[in-house]
Amino acid sequence: MVETLLNLCDLYTDKVDDTVKKELQKLSVIDKAPEKLPLLENVIEAHSRGEYDDVDSVHVSARIGDIMTDPQYNRGNNLRYGNQQRDLNAMRGFSHRAAGTLVGFLRPGGVVVATQGNNRISMLYAVTQNKSARISFLLNFHKSGDLEEMKRVEAENHNADCNFRSIQSTDEKFKSAYYSEQDWACKIYEFLEPYSIGIAGTLEGAKFNCMSHSYIDKARKEAEDEFVKRFLNAHVDVFSADNCEKEVFGNFVRGGSSFLSTFSAHIAEVDQKNGGIDSFRDMMRHYFADREKNALDARKFLKEFPEVDKSTIASVIASVPVKKCLTQADITQGNRTIKGYTLFVCRFVSLYNDYCKEQGLDYNKTYATAIPVVDGKTFANFIKKEDPILRPSFIDVAKNPVVHKD
């Protein structure tokens, strides 16, 4: 099927909302395009006279309105204009230095088709609204006059650009964004810095590292900063213990922060009824740092009673179970199957209720547990947003113990 070539400037005009156009038109070109390059139209004319017969390609200065895209192998008709808007705002305009050199081919009749750089053409047009705006372009000359072979060669070049490259890791992307002072990267860095949580080695001397930093942003939107900060304060306090992992899981923060936000009234009531304790922090310390050590210490202490017969001591020691401390993964497992943070919050509900029961903490005895599950309005409202088919599963998770998995 033969598809008509499309003009990228015209596509932007037709597809982008007028409000976005006005917003981006207020931005500017923040640096100069390379100078002293031959003009695309002059090279095309010279090529028609046979002046470039022994040359494969040439760098030119091209008017963006003269460059087409072939939808048969390229996605010019399906550009993500929202991403263009985001990136232009992040750069505060269009940068030729950042754009680099685009790539394309000259077809018969003086038609130029881009194989690399559709988005950059569209973004320059978004800022300038001028088809005559120029950009650096590597113009390649076809060796064959067969249209299908031309398309194959162009598609091969496009494929090399989009598929034959190593995708940057999350850490690499963050470092690049942070050191180039991108607003989003600086904000998350500044938010985590007081807790000595670094990302990708950008915080010198950091005690903790966070790879899944995008989930910290999600936690801030879902639970609000007050509760994310409260969770992080507890997290870095508890996980400073030598036996605790120093990688901060973003989904763990999401679950804990939303737990604190959703059930803050119940937690505050427990704290107040028990002399102003911090029951959540104490619970975190018990399950994630101290549980195994405390059990071993208790067993060791019991062995130091020589006046009690050995069989009795053995029986008492056996009644003190030694359970390994939980890890963040014990809370976040299953996130690939069930999206969102509801599953993690339900596990925190289970932990908190078990902790209050084990420690004999006082709470509203109108309910069976410190945070009511079956008979609680707060919990019911929390899972209401989930698919009705999944709600019974979330109730089961909140009622059953969280088990450590090696």
VENDA-V344481 format. One record per backbone hydrogen bond with DSSP energy under -0.5 kcal/mol. NH is the residue of the N-H (numbers start at 1). CO is the residue of the C=O. Records with the same first field share a line. If there is no record, write none. Layout:
NH->CO + CO
//
This chain:
3->1
6->69
8->6 + 67
11->7
12->8
13->9
14->10
15->11
16->12
21->17
22->18
23->19
24->20
25->21
26->22 + 23
27->24
28->92
30->28 + 94
31->94
38->59
40->61
43->39
44->40
45->41
46->42
47->43
48->44
49->45 + 46
50->47
51->46
53->50
55->52
58->139
60->137
61->38
62->60 + 135
64->133
65->131
66->63
67->64
68->112
69->6
71->69
73->70
74->70
78->75
79->76
81->79
83->80
84->80
85->81
86->82
87->83
88->84
89->85
90->86
91->87
92->88
93->88
94->28
96->94
99->95
100->96
102->136
103->116
104->138
105->113
106->140
107->105 + 111
110->107
111->107 + 108
112->66
113->105
114->68
115->103
116->103
121->117
122->118
123->119
124->120
125->121
126->122
127->123
128->124
129->125
133->130
135->62
137->60
138->102
139->58 + 137
140->104 + 138
141->56
142->106
150->146
151->147
152->148
153->149
154->150
155->151
156->152
157->153
158->154
159->155
160->156
161->157
162->158
163->159
164->159 + 160
165->163
173->169
174->170
175->171
176->172
177->173
178->174
179->175
180->176
181->178
182->177
186->182
187->183
188->184
189->185
190->186
191->187
192->188
193->189
194->190
195->192
196->193
197->192
198->196 + 208
202->199
204->202
206->203
207->196
208->196
209->246
210->198
213->211
215->212
216->213
217->213
218->214
219->215
220->216
221->217
222->218
223->219
224->219 + 220
227->224
228->224
229->225
230->226
231->227
232->228
233->229
234->230
235->231
236->232
237->233
238->234
239->235
240->237
241->238
244->241
248->209 + 246
249->247
253->249
254->250
255->251
256->252
257->253
258->254
259->255
260->256
261->257
262->258
263->259
264->261
267->263
268->264
269->265
270->266
271->267
272->268
273->269
274->270 + 271
275->272
276->271
277->271
279->277
282->278
283->279
284->280
285->281
286->282
287->283
288->284
289->285
290->285
291->286
294->290
295->291
296->292
297->293
298->294
299->295
300->296
301->297
302->298
303->299
304->301
305->302
308->305
313->309
314->310
315->311
316->312
317->313
318->314
319->315 + 316
320->317
321->319
323->321
326->287
330->327
331->327 + 328
332->328
333->329
335->332
337->334
338->334
339->337
345->341
346->342
347->343
348->344
349->345
350->346
351->347
352->348
353->349
354->350
355->351
356->352
357->353
358->354
359->355
360->357
361->356
365->363
367->364
372->370
376->373
380->376
381->377
382->378
383->379
384->380
385->382
386->383
390->387
391->387
392->388
393->390
394->390
395->391
396->392
397->393
398->394
399->395
400->396
403->401
//
